[in-house]
Amino acid sequence: MLKIAGINQFYGSSHTLRDVSLEVAQGACTVVLGRNGVGKTTLLKCLVGLLPVKGGGIALAGRDITRTPCHKRVDAGLGYVPQGREIFPLLTVEENLQIGAYAGERNQTAEGKQFSFDDVFHTFPVLKTMRRRIAGNLSGGQQQQLAIGRALLTNPKLLILDEPTEGIQPSIVMEIEAVLRSLKGTLSILLVEQFFDFAQAVADDYVVLVRGQVVSAGKSDQMEANNVRSLISV
């Protein structure tokens, strides 16, 4: 579904991504792990078109999107849940979801699942209960569920999540884990994460970044044997 080949990125003279390559298989989840400041969020911003790449290529379902504008990447099937959630705090829960659904209307293709409001409310029942509530008044975990629901309504082929467990209470982390596991097969997932146990529970494949480059990669069941925990521990 996704192939990133030899991506390079710079902030000024700082070489933040160094020939990063990874793949996400159809219907599978690849997790990118690493400590703070190793380039994980930069990689995702390059992928969704918020930052231009300085070298390398990005292909989605066999289509080169390396130079495609951000909004066109959404139309092509990228759904993005950014770090910090970035919901619209002054809009209601339902209005936030309508924004995702508006993008999804432009992405009505025969390929993959078409997500509806009912699908989102079934996945995250609390959002149906709070649909008229101002989104900024939700808890952090509820806002994270809203951000995921909004991304699903864009009808993505690839769902991209940047540290969805950050600042979230354990009970909702467990709910998000169950949701991501249930989505595999329906769509492909690229997950950026710092927490080993959550990543291992969700992922099929993993990549570890250190100082902007891949230092370890493989199947999730190899993470313990390959000492991934020590590579990402602070």
CYANA upper distance limits for C-alpha pairs under 8 A (distance plus 0.5 A):
  1 MET  CA     23 GLU  CA      8.13
  1 MET  CA     24 VAL  CA      6.27
  1 MET  CA     25 ALA  CA      5.91
  1 MET  CA     26 GLN  CA      5.48
  1 MET  CA     60 LEU  CA      6.14
  1 MET  CA     61 ALA  CA      5.01
  1 MET  CA     62 GLY  CA      7.76
  1 MET  CA    157 LYS  CA      8.36
  1 MET  CA    158 LEU  CA      7.92
  1 MET  CA    188 SER  CA      7.52
  2 LEU  CA     23 GLU  CA      5.93
  2 LEU  CA     24 VAL  CA      5.50
  2 LEU  CA     25 ALA  CA      7.41
  2 LEU  CA     58 ILE  CA      7.95
  2 LEU  CA     59 ALA  CA      6.27
  2 LEU  CA     60 LEU  CA      5.20
  2 LEU  CA     61 ALA  CA      6.63
  2 LEU  CA     62 GLY  CA      8.25
  2 LEU  CA    158 LEU  CA      8.35
  3 LYS  CA     21 SER  CA      8.06
  3 LYS  CA     22 LEU  CA      6.61
  3 LYS  CA     23 GLU  CA      5.05
  3 LYS  CA     24 VAL  CA      7.17
  3 LYS  CA     58 ILE  CA      6.37
  3 LYS  CA     59 ALA  CA      5.67
  3 LYS  CA     60 LEU  CA      7.12
  4 ILE  CA     20 VAL  CA      7.79
  4 ILE  CA     21 SER  CA      5.51
  4 ILE  CA     22 LEU  CA      5.75
  4 ILE  CA     23 GLU  CA      6.70
  4 ILE  CA     56 GLY  CA      8.15
  4 ILE  CA     57 GLY  CA      6.42
  4 ILE  CA     58 ILE  CA      5.15
  4 ILE  CA     59 ALA  CA      7.02
  5 ALA  CA     19 ASP  CA      7.91
  5 ALA  CA     20 VAL  CA      7.09
  5 ALA  CA     21 SER  CA      4.98
  5 ALA  CA     22 LEU  CA      7.28
  5 ALA  CA     56 GLY  CA      6.01
  5 ALA  CA     57 GLY  CA      5.69
  5 ALA  CA     58 ILE  CA      6.92
  6 GLY  CA     18 ARG  CA      7.96
  6 GLY  CA     19 ASP  CA      4.42
  6 GLY  CA     20 VAL  CA      5.36
  6 GLY  CA     21 SER  CA      5.58
  6 GLY  CA     55 GLY  CA      7.48
  6 GLY  CA     56 GLY  CA      5.01
  6 GLY  CA     57 GLY  CA      7.19
  7 ILE  CA     17 LEU  CA      7.19
  7 ILE  CA     18 ARG  CA      7.15
  7 ILE  CA     19 ASP  CA      5.35
  7 ILE  CA     20 VAL  CA      5.38
  7 ILE  CA     21 SER  CA      7.05
  7 ILE  CA     53 VAL  CA      7.18
  7 ILE  CA     54 LYS  CA      7.87
  7 ILE  CA     55 GLY  CA      5.98
  7 ILE  CA     56 GLY  CA      4.78
  7 ILE  CA     57 GLY  CA      6.80
  8 ASN  CA     15 HIS  CA      8.15
  8 ASN  CA     16 THR  CA      7.99
  8 ASN  CA     17 LEU  CA      5.35
  8 ASN  CA     18 ARG  CA      5.54
  8 ASN  CA     19 ASP  CA      5.82
  8 ASN  CA     20 VAL  CA      7.32
  8 ASN  CA     53 VAL  CA      6.67
  8 ASN  CA     54 LYS  CA      5.90
  8 ASN  CA     55 GLY  CA      5.46
  8 ASN  CA     56 GLY  CA      6.86
  9 GLN  CA     15 HIS  CA      6.71
  9 GLN  CA     16 THR  CA      6.12
  9 GLN  CA     17 LEU  CA      5.41
  9 GLN  CA     18 ARG  CA      7.60
  9 GLN  CA     52 PRO  CA      8.37
  9 GLN  CA     53 VAL  CA      6.03
  9 GLN  CA     54 LYS  CA      5.75
  9 GLN  CA     55 GLY  CA      7.67
 10 PHE  CA     14 SER  CA      5.95
 10 PHE  CA     15 HIS  CA      5.04
 10 PHE  CA     16 THR  CA      5.77
 10 PHE  CA     17 LEU  CA      7.42
 10 PHE  CA     54 LYS  CA      7.78
 11 TYR  CA     15 HIS  CA      7.12
 11 TYR  CA     16 THR  CA      7.16
 15 HIS  CA    212 GLY  CA      8.11
 16 THR  CA     38 VAL  CA      7.99
 16 THR  CA     39 GLY  CA      6.49
 16 THR  CA     42 THR  CA      8.31
 16 THR  CA    211 ARG  CA      7.61
 16 THR  CA    212 GLY  CA      5.66
 17 LEU  CA     39 GLY  CA      6.76
 17 LEU  CA     42 THR  CA      8.31
 17 LEU  CA     43 LEU  CA      7.79
 17 LEU  CA    211 ARG  CA      8.21
 17 LEU  CA    212 GLY  CA      4.76
 17 LEU  CA    213 GLN  CA      6.60
 18 ARG  CA    212 GLY  CA      5.98
 18 ARG  CA    213 GLN  CA      5.52
 19 ASP  CA     56 GLY  CA      7.84
 19 ASP  CA    213 GLN  CA      7.16
 20 VAL  CA    212 GLY  CA      8.09
 20 VAL  CA    213 GLN  CA      6.27
 20 VAL  CA    214 VAL  CA      6.63
 21 SER  CA    214 VAL  CA      8.09
 22 LEU  CA    207 VAL  CA      7.86
 23 GLU  CA     30 THR  CA      7.95
 24 VAL  CA     28 ALA  CA      7.03
 24 VAL  CA     29 CYS  CA      6.97
 24 VAL  CA     30 THR  CA      6.09
 24 VAL  CA    188 SER  CA      7.43
 24 VAL  CA    189 ILE  CA      7.72
 24 VAL  CA    190 LEU  CA      7.35
 24 VAL  CA    205 ASP  CA      8.49
 25 ALA  CA     29 CYS  CA      7.81
 25 ALA  CA     30 THR  CA      8.40
 25 ALA  CA    188 SER  CA      7.44
 26 GLN  CA    185 GLY  CA      7.94
 26 GLN  CA    187 LEU  CA      7.70
 26 GLN  CA    188 SER  CA      6.16
 27 GLY  CA    184 LYS  CA      5.70
 27 GLY  CA    185 GLY  CA      4.42
 27 GLY  CA    186 THR  CA      6.46
 27 GLY  CA    187 LEU  CA      5.37
 27 GLY  CA    188 SER  CA      4.79
 27 GLY  CA    189 ILE  CA      7.93
 28 ALA  CA    184 LYS  CA      6.05
 28 ALA  CA    185 GLY  CA      6.87
 28 ALA  CA    187 LEU  CA      7.89
 28 ALA  CA    188 SER  CA      5.54
 28 ALA  CA    189 ILE  CA      6.74
 28 ALA  CA    203 ALA  CA      8.10
 28 ALA  CA    204 ASP  CA      6.73
 29 CYS  CA    184 LYS  CA      7.34
 29 CYS  CA    188 SER  CA      6.43
 29 CYS  CA    189 ILE  CA      4.99
 29 CYS  CA    190 LEU  CA      6.26
 29 CYS  CA    191 LEU  CA      7.66
 29 CYS  CA    202 VAL  CA      7.54
 29 CYS  CA    203 ALA  CA      5.40
 29 CYS  CA    204 ASP  CA      5.83
 29 CYS  CA    205 ASP  CA      7.02
 30 THR  CA    189 ILE  CA      6.89
 30 THR  CA    190 LEU  CA      5.60
 30 THR  CA    191 LEU  CA      6.74
 30 THR  CA    203 ALA  CA      6.00
 30 THR  CA    204 ASP  CA      6.46
 30 THR  CA    205 ASP  CA      5.16
 30 THR  CA    206 TYR  CA      5.87
 30 THR  CA    207 VAL  CA      8.00
 31 VAL  CA    190 LEU  CA      6.38
 31 VAL  CA    191 LEU  CA      5.08
 31 VAL  CA    192 VAL  CA      6.14
 31 VAL  CA    193 GLU  CA      7.35
 31 VAL  CA    199 ALA  CA      6.93
 31 VAL  CA    203 ALA  CA      6.31
 31 VAL  CA    204 ASP  CA      8.42
 31 VAL  CA    205 ASP  CA      6.88
 31 VAL  CA    206 TYR  CA      5.26
 31 VAL  CA    207 VAL  CA      6.75
 32 VAL  CA     40 LYS  CA      7.55
 32 VAL  CA    190 LEU  CA      8.09
 32 VAL  CA    191 LEU  CA      6.62
 32 VAL  CA    192 VAL  CA      5.21
 32 VAL  CA    193 GLU  CA      6.78
 32 VAL  CA    206 TYR  CA      6.44
 32 VAL  CA    207 VAL  CA      5.34
 32 VAL  CA    208 VAL  CA      6.26
 32 VAL  CA    209 LEU  CA      7.66
 33 LEU  CA     40 LYS  CA      8.05
 33 LEU  CA    192 VAL  CA      6.54
 33 LEU  CA    193 GLU  CA      5.78
 33 LEU  CA    194 GLN  CA      6.05
 33 LEU  CA    206 TYR  CA      7.90
 33 LEU  CA    207 VAL  CA      6.71
 33 LEU  CA    208 VAL  CA      5.26
 33 LEU  CA    209 LEU  CA      6.76
 33 LEU  CA    232 ILE  CA      7.36
 34 GLY  CA     38 VAL  CA      6.84
 34 GLY  CA     40 LYS  CA      7.68
 34 GLY  CA    193 GLU  CA      7.84
 34 GLY  CA    194 GLN  CA      6.42
 34 GLY  CA    208 VAL  CA      6.14
 34 GLY  CA    209 LEU  CA      5.70
 34 GLY  CA    210 VAL  CA      6.89
 34 GLY  CA    231 LEU  CA      7.74
 34 GLY  CA    232 ILE  CA      5.48
 35 ARG  CA    194 GLN  CA      6.96
 35 ARG  CA    210 VAL  CA      8.05
 35 ARG  CA    232 ILE  CA      5.74
 35 ARG  CA    233 SER  CA      7.53
 35 ARG  CA    234 VAL  CA      7.42
 37 GLY  CA    211 ARG  CA      8.21
 38 VAL  CA    209 LEU  CA      6.70
 38 VAL  CA    210 VAL  CA      5.97
 38 VAL  CA    211 ARG  CA      5.27
 38 VAL  CA    212 GLY  CA      5.67
 39 GLY  CA     43 LEU  CA      6.56
 39 GLY  CA    209 LEU  CA      7.83
 39 GLY  CA    211 ARG  CA      7.59
 39 GLY  CA    212 GLY  CA      5.67
 40 LYS  CA     44 LEU  CA      7.10
 40 LYS  CA    192 VAL  CA      7.14
 40 LYS  CA    209 LEU  CA      7.83
 40 LYS  CA    212 GLY  CA      8.38
 41 THR  CA     45 LYS  CA      6.69
 41 THR  CA     83 GLN  CA      8.34
 41 THR  CA    162 ASP  CA      7.35
 41 THR  CA    192 VAL  CA      8.23
 42 THR  CA     46 CYS  CA      6.73
 42 THR  CA     51 LEU  CA      8.21
 43 LEU  CA     47 LEU  CA      6.73
 44 LEU  CA     48 VAL  CA      6.71
 44 LEU  CA    160 ILE  CA      8.33
 44 LEU  CA    162 ASP  CA      8.19
 45 LYS  CA     49 GLY  CA      6.49
 45 LYS  CA     50 LEU  CA      5.41
 45 LYS  CA     51 LEU  CA      5.98
 46 CYS  CA     50 LEU  CA      6.43
 46 CYS  CA     51 LEU  CA      5.19
 46 CYS  CA     52 PRO  CA      6.35
 46 CYS  CA     53 VAL  CA      6.51
 47 LEU  CA     51 LEU  CA      8.47
 47 LEU  CA     58 ILE  CA      7.58
 47 LEU  CA     66 THR  CA      8.37
 48 VAL  CA     70 CYS  CA      6.37
 48 VAL  CA     73 ARG  CA      7.09
 48 VAL  CA     74 VAL  CA      8.42
 48 VAL  CA     78 LEU  CA      7.67
 48 VAL  CA     80 TYR  CA      8.05
 49 GLY  CA     66 THR  CA      8.49
 49 GLY  CA     67 ARG  CA      8.31
 49 GLY  CA     68 THR  CA      7.70
 49 GLY  CA     69 PRO  CA      6.60
 49 GLY  CA     70 CYS  CA      5.03
 49 GLY  CA     73 ARG  CA      7.94
 50 LEU  CA     70 CYS  CA      6.95
 52 PRO  CA     67 ARG  CA      8.10
 53 VAL  CA     66 THR  CA      8.07
 57 GLY  CA     64 ASP  CA      7.84
 57 GLY  CA     65 ILE  CA      8.37
 57 GLY  CA     66 THR  CA      5.93
 58 ILE  CA     64 ASP  CA      6.40
 58 ILE  CA     65 ILE  CA      6.21
 58 ILE  CA     66 THR  CA      5.39
 59 ALA  CA     63 ARG  CA      5.57
 59 ALA  CA     64 ASP  CA      4.79
 59 ALA  CA     65 ILE  CA      6.10
 59 ALA  CA     66 THR  CA      7.51
 60 LEU  CA     64 ASP  CA      7.00
 60 LEU  CA     65 ILE  CA      7.24
 60 LEU  CA     76 ALA  CA      8.42
 65 ILE  CA     73 ARG  CA      7.53
 68 THR  CA     72 LYS  CA      6.86
 68 THR  CA     73 ARG  CA      6.95
 69 PRO  CA     73 ARG  CA      6.95
 70 CYS  CA     74 VAL  CA      7.19
 71 HIS  CA     75 ASP  CA      6.99
 72 LYS  CA     76 ALA  CA      6.61
 73 ARG  CA     77 GLY  CA      6.88
 73 ARG  CA     78 LEU  CA      6.30
 74 VAL  CA     78 LEU  CA      5.16
 74 VAL  CA     79 GLY  CA      6.77
 74 VAL  CA    103 ALA  CA      8.08
 74 VAL  CA    154 THR  CA      7.96
 74 VAL  CA    156 PRO  CA      8.02
 75 ASP  CA    103 ALA  CA      7.79
 75 ASP  CA    104 GLY  CA      8.28
 75 ASP  CA    106 ARG  CA      6.97
 75 ASP  CA    107 ASN  CA      5.82
 76 ALA  CA    107 ASN  CA      7.76
 76 ALA  CA    156 PRO  CA      8.48
 77 GLY  CA    107 ASN  CA      7.77
 77 GLY  CA    154 THR  CA      8.31
 77 GLY  CA    155 ASN  CA      7.31
 77 GLY  CA    156 PRO  CA      4.80
 77 GLY  CA    157 LYS  CA      5.23
 77 GLY  CA    158 LEU  CA      6.69
 78 LEU  CA    156 PRO  CA      5.72
 78 LEU  CA    157 LYS  CA      6.75
 78 LEU  CA    158 LEU  CA      5.69
 78 LEU  CA    159 LEU  CA      6.74
 78 LEU  CA    160 ILE  CA      7.75
 79 GLY  CA    151 ALA  CA      5.59
 79 GLY  CA    152 LEU  CA      7.26
 79 GLY  CA    154 THR  CA      6.90
 79 GLY  CA    155 ASN  CA      7.93
 79 GLY  CA    156 PRO  CA      5.51
 79 GLY  CA    157 LYS  CA      8.04
 79 GLY  CA    158 LEU  CA      6.61
 79 GLY  CA    159 LEU  CA      5.22
 79 GLY  CA    160 ILE  CA      6.40
 80 TYR  CA    151 ALA  CA      6.45
 80 TYR  CA    159 LEU  CA      6.62
 80 TYR  CA    160 ILE  CA      5.30
 80 TYR  CA    161 LEU  CA      6.64
 81 VAL  CA     85 ARG  CA      6.76
 81 VAL  CA    147 ALA  CA      6.50
 81 VAL  CA    148 ILE  CA      6.55
 81 VAL  CA    151 ALA  CA      6.87
 81 VAL  CA    159 LEU  CA      8.26
 81 VAL  CA    160 ILE  CA      6.51
 81 VAL  CA    161 LEU  CA      5.23
 81 VAL  CA    162 ASP  CA      6.74
 81 VAL  CA    164 PRO  CA      8.36
 82 PRO  CA     86 GLU  CA      7.17
 82 PRO  CA    161 LEU  CA      6.76
 82 PRO  CA    162 ASP  CA      5.74
 82 PRO  CA    163 GLU  CA      8.48
 83 GLN  CA    161 LEU  CA      8.09
 83 GLN  CA    162 ASP  CA      5.34
 83 GLN  CA    163 GLU  CA      6.42
 83 GLN  CA    164 PRO  CA      7.50
 84 GLY  CA    166 GLU  CA      8.43
 85 ARG  CA    143 GLN  CA      7.33
 85 ARG  CA    144 GLN  CA      6.33
 85 ARG  CA    147 ALA  CA      6.21
 85 ARG  CA    164 PRO  CA      8.49
 86 GLU  CA    147 ALA  CA      7.95
 87 ILE  CA     96 ASN  CA      7.45
 87 ILE  CA    135 ALA  CA      7.78
 87 ILE  CA    136 GLY  CA      8.38
 87 ILE  CA    143 GLN  CA      7.52
 87 ILE  CA    146 LEU  CA      8.03
 87 ILE  CA    147 ALA  CA      6.65
 88 PHE  CA     96 ASN  CA      6.89
 88 PHE  CA    135 ALA  CA      7.31
 88 PHE  CA    136 GLY  CA      7.80
 89 PRO  CA    134 ILE  CA      7.21
 89 PRO  CA    135 ALA  CA      5.43
 89 PRO  CA    136 GLY  CA      4.38
 89 PRO  CA    137 ASN  CA      8.07
 90 LEU  CA    134 ILE  CA      6.52
 90 LEU  CA    135 ALA  CA      6.98
 90 LEU  CA    136 GLY  CA      6.64
 91 LEU  CA     95 GLU  CA      6.33
 91 LEU  CA     96 ASN  CA      6.84
 91 LEU  CA    134 ILE  CA      6.08
 91 LEU  CA    135 ALA  CA      6.48
 91 LEU  CA    136 GLY  CA      8.26
 92 THR  CA     96 ASN  CA      6.76
 92 THR  CA    131 ARG  CA      7.16
 92 THR  CA    132 ARG  CA      6.07
 92 THR  CA    133 ARG  CA      5.71
 92 THR  CA    134 ILE  CA      4.63
 92 THR  CA    135 ALA  CA      5.61
 93 VAL  CA     97 LEU  CA      6.87
 93 VAL  CA    127 LEU  CA      7.43
 93 VAL  CA    130 MET  CA      7.30
 93 VAL  CA    131 ARG  CA      5.30
 93 VAL  CA    132 ARG  CA      6.65
 93 VAL  CA    133 ARG  CA      6.48
 93 VAL  CA    134 ILE  CA      6.72
 93 VAL  CA    135 ALA  CA      5.63
 93 VAL  CA    146 LEU  CA      7.61
 94 GLU  CA     98 GLN  CA      6.63
 94 GLU  CA    131 ARG  CA      5.42
 94 GLU  CA    132 ARG  CA      6.86
 95 GLU  CA     99 ILE  CA      7.01
 96 ASN  CA    100 GLY  CA      7.47
 96 ASN  CA    135 ALA  CA      8.26
 96 ASN  CA    146 LEU  CA      8.29
 96 ASN  CA    150 ARG  CA      7.20
 97 LEU  CA    101 ALA  CA      6.75
 97 LEU  CA    117 PHE  CA      8.38
 97 LEU  CA    146 LEU  CA      7.97
 97 LEU  CA    149 GLY  CA      7.41
 97 LEU  CA    150 ARG  CA      5.30
 97 LEU  CA    153 LEU  CA      7.66
 98 GLN  CA    102 TYR  CA      6.51
 98 GLN  CA    150 ARG  CA      8.21
 99 ILE  CA    103 ALA  CA      7.17
 99 ILE  CA    150 ARG  CA      7.78
100 GLY  CA    104 GLY  CA      6.73
100 GLY  CA    150 ARG  CA      5.25
100 GLY  CA    151 ALA  CA      6.52
100 GLY  CA    152 LEU  CA      7.99
100 GLY  CA    153 LEU  CA      5.56
100 GLY  CA    154 THR  CA      5.57
101 ALA  CA    105 GLU  CA      6.68
101 ALA  CA    116 SER  CA      8.37
101 ALA  CA    150 ARG  CA      7.81
101 ALA  CA    153 LEU  CA      5.31
101 ALA  CA    154 THR  CA      6.13
102 TYR  CA    106 ARG  CA      7.60
102 TYR  CA    154 THR  CA      7.90
103 ALA  CA    107 ASN  CA      7.27
103 ALA  CA    153 LEU  CA      8.20
103 ALA  CA    154 THR  CA      5.70
104 GLY  CA    108 GLN  CA      6.99
104 GLY  CA    153 LEU  CA      6.17
104 GLY  CA    154 THR  CA      4.18
104 GLY  CA    155 ASN  CA      5.72
105 GLU  CA    154 THR  CA      7.98
107 ASN  CA    154 THR  CA      7.53
107 ASN  CA    155 ASN  CA      6.99
108 GLN  CA    114 GLN  CA      7.68
108 GLN  CA    155 ASN  CA      7.97
112 GLY  CA    157 LYS  CA      7.19
112 GLY  CA    186 THR  CA      7.46
112 GLY  CA    187 LEU  CA      7.63
113 LYS  CA    155 ASN  CA      7.40
113 LYS  CA    186 THR  CA      7.16
113 LYS  CA    187 LEU  CA      8.23
114 GLN  CA    153 LEU  CA      8.28
114 GLN  CA    155 ASN  CA      5.98
115 PHE  CA    119 ASP  CA      6.49
115 PHE  CA    120 VAL  CA      7.85
115 PHE  CA    152 LEU  CA      6.80
115 PHE  CA    153 LEU  CA      5.85
115 PHE  CA    154 THR  CA      8.21
115 PHE  CA    155 ASN  CA      6.32
116 SER  CA    120 VAL  CA      7.01
116 SER  CA    153 LEU  CA      6.87
117 PHE  CA    121 PHE  CA      6.60
117 PHE  CA    153 LEU  CA      7.93
118 ASP  CA    122 HIS  CA      6.47
119 ASP  CA    123 THR  CA      6.64
120 VAL  CA    124 PHE  CA      6.45
120 VAL  CA    125 PRO  CA      8.36
120 VAL  CA    149 GLY  CA      6.08
120 VAL  CA    152 LEU  CA      8.08
120 VAL  CA    153 LEU  CA      8.27
121 PHE  CA    125 PRO  CA      5.39
121 PHE  CA    126 VAL  CA      7.96
121 PHE  CA    127 LEU  CA      6.54
121 PHE  CA    128 LYS  CA      5.81
123 THR  CA    179 VAL  CA      7.57
124 PHE  CA    128 LYS  CA      8.04
124 PHE  CA    145 GLN  CA      7.23
124 PHE  CA    149 GLY  CA      8.25
125 PRO  CA    129 THR  CA      7.14
126 VAL  CA    130 MET  CA      6.66
126 VAL  CA    142 GLN  CA      8.07
127 LEU  CA    131 ARG  CA      6.01
127 LEU  CA    142 GLN  CA      8.16
127 LEU  CA    145 GLN  CA      8.30
127 LEU  CA    146 LEU  CA      7.41
133 ARG  CA    137 ASN  CA      7.84
133 ARG  CA    138 LEU  CA      8.40
134 ILE  CA    138 LEU  CA      7.91
135 ALA  CA    143 GLN  CA      7.48
136 GLY  CA    143 GLN  CA      8.35
138 LEU  CA    142 GLN  CA      6.23
138 LEU  CA    143 GLN  CA      6.42
139 SER  CA    143 GLN  CA      6.64
140 GLY  CA    144 GLN  CA      6.74
140 GLY  CA    167 GLY  CA      7.54
140 GLY  CA    168 ILE  CA      6.65
141 GLY  CA    145 GLN  CA      6.86
141 GLY  CA    167 GLY  CA      8.36
141 GLY  CA    168 ILE  CA      5.62
141 GLY  CA    169 GLN  CA      7.08
141 GLY  CA    172 ILE  CA      6.56
141 GLY  CA    173 VAL  CA      8.44
142 GLN  CA    146 LEU  CA      6.70
143 GLN  CA    147 ALA  CA      6.64
144 GLN  CA    148 ILE  CA      6.79
144 GLN  CA    164 PRO  CA      7.33
145 GLN  CA    149 GLY  CA      6.60
145 GLN  CA    176 ILE  CA      8.12
146 LEU  CA    150 ARG  CA      6.51
147 ALA  CA    151 ALA  CA      6.78
148 ILE  CA    152 LEU  CA      6.72
149 GLY  CA    153 LEU  CA      6.89
150 ARG  CA    154 THR  CA      7.51
151 ALA  CA    155 ASN  CA      8.07
151 ALA  CA    156 PRO  CA      7.97
151 ALA  CA    159 LEU  CA      7.94
152 LEU  CA    156 PRO  CA      6.88
152 LEU  CA    159 LEU  CA      8.08
156 PRO  CA    187 LEU  CA      7.87
157 LYS  CA    187 LEU  CA      5.95
157 LYS  CA    188 SER  CA      6.76
158 LEU  CA    187 LEU  CA      6.54
158 LEU  CA    188 SER  CA      5.22
158 LEU  CA    189 ILE  CA      5.96
158 LEU  CA    190 LEU  CA      7.64
159 LEU  CA    187 LEU  CA      7.73
159 LEU  CA    188 SER  CA      6.73
159 LEU  CA    189 ILE  CA      5.26
159 LEU  CA    190 LEU  CA      6.74
160 ILE  CA    189 ILE  CA      6.41
160 ILE  CA    190 LEU  CA      5.30
160 ILE  CA    191 LEU  CA      6.39
161 LEU  CA    189 ILE  CA      8.31
161 LEU  CA    190 LEU  CA      6.93
161 LEU  CA    191 LEU  CA      5.42
161 LEU  CA    192 VAL  CA      6.64
162 ASP  CA    191 LEU  CA      6.73
162 ASP  CA    192 VAL  CA      5.34
162 ASP  CA    193 GLU  CA      7.30
163 GLU  CA    191 LEU  CA      7.75
163 GLU  CA    192 VAL  CA      5.82
163 GLU  CA    193 GLU  CA      5.20
163 GLU  CA    194 GLN  CA      7.56
164 PRO  CA    168 ILE  CA      8.44
164 PRO  CA    193 GLU  CA      7.96
165 THR  CA    173 VAL  CA      6.35
165 THR  CA    193 GLU  CA      8.25
168 ILE  CA    172 ILE  CA      7.16
168 ILE  CA    173 VAL  CA      6.85
169 GLN  CA    173 VAL  CA      6.87
170 PRO  CA    174 MET  CA      6.79
171 SER  CA    175 GLU  CA      7.01
172 ILE  CA    176 ILE  CA      6.61
173 VAL  CA    177 GLU  CA      6.64
174 MET  CA    178 ALA  CA      6.79
175 GLU  CA    179 VAL  CA      6.73
176 ILE  CA    180 LEU  CA      6.66
177 GLU  CA    181 ARG  CA      6.72
177 GLU  CA    198 PHE  CA      7.52
177 GLU  CA    201 ALA  CA      8.05
177 GLU  CA    202 VAL  CA      6.99
178 ALA  CA    182 SER  CA      6.69
179 VAL  CA    183 LEU  CA      6.73
180 LEU  CA    184 LYS  CA      7.03
180 LEU  CA    202 VAL  CA      7.28
181 ARG  CA    202 VAL  CA      6.33
183 LEU  CA    187 LEU  CA      6.69
183 LEU  CA    188 SER  CA      8.46
184 LYS  CA    188 SER  CA      6.69
184 LYS  CA    189 ILE  CA      7.72
193 GLU  CA    199 ALA  CA      6.96
194 GLN  CA    199 ALA  CA      8.26
194 GLN  CA    232 ILE  CA      7.37
195 PHE  CA    199 ALA  CA      6.75
196 PHE  CA    200 GLN  CA      6.52
196 PHE  CA    229 ARG  CA      6.81
196 PHE  CA    232 ILE  CA      8.48
197 ASP  CA    201 ALA  CA      6.62
198 PHE  CA    202 VAL  CA      6.90
199 ALA  CA    203 ALA  CA      6.30
200 GLN  CA    204 ASP  CA      8.45
200 GLN  CA    220 SER  CA      6.28
200 GLN  CA    221 ASP  CA      8.10
200 GLN  CA    223 MET  CA      7.96
203 ALA  CA    220 SER  CA      6.48
204 ASP  CA    219 LYS  CA      6.42
204 ASP  CA    220 SER  CA      5.74
204 ASP  CA    221 ASP  CA      8.45
205 ASP  CA    217 ALA  CA      8.03
205 ASP  CA    218 GLY  CA      6.18
205 ASP  CA    219 LYS  CA      4.81
205 ASP  CA    220 SER  CA      5.48
206 TYR  CA    217 ALA  CA      5.96
206 TYR  CA    218 GLY  CA      6.06
206 TYR  CA    219 LYS  CA      6.57
206 TYR  CA    220 SER  CA      6.39
206 TYR  CA    223 MET  CA      8.29
207 VAL  CA    214 VAL  CA      7.12
207 VAL  CA    215 VAL  CA      8.27
207 VAL  CA    216 SER  CA      6.36
207 VAL  CA    217 ALA  CA      4.87
207 VAL  CA    218 GLY  CA      7.35
208 VAL  CA    214 VAL  CA      6.16
208 VAL  CA    215 VAL  CA      6.36
208 VAL  CA    216 SER  CA      5.71
208 VAL  CA    217 ALA  CA      6.81
208 VAL  CA    228 VAL  CA      7.97
208 VAL  CA    231 LEU  CA      8.13
208 VAL  CA    232 ILE  CA      8.36
209 LEU  CA    213 GLN  CA      5.70
209 LEU  CA    214 VAL  CA      5.16
209 LEU  CA    215 VAL  CA      6.49
209 LEU  CA    216 SER  CA      8.02
210 VAL  CA    214 VAL  CA      7.00
210 VAL  CA    215 VAL  CA      6.90
216 SER  CA    226 ASN  CA      8.27
216 SER  CA    228 VAL  CA      8.21
218 GLY  CA    222 GLN  CA      7.07
218 GLY  CA    223 MET  CA      8.07
219 LYS  CA    223 MET  CA      7.62
222 GLN  CA    226 ASN  CA      6.47
223 MET  CA    227 ASN  CA      6.80
223 MET  CA    228 VAL  CA      5.82
223 MET  CA    229 ARG  CA      8.03
224 GLU  CA    228 VAL  CA      6.67
224 GLU  CA    229 ARG  CA      7.46
227 ASN  CA    231 LEU  CA      7.25
228 VAL  CA    232 ILE  CA      7.05
229 ARG  CA    233 SER  CA      6.57
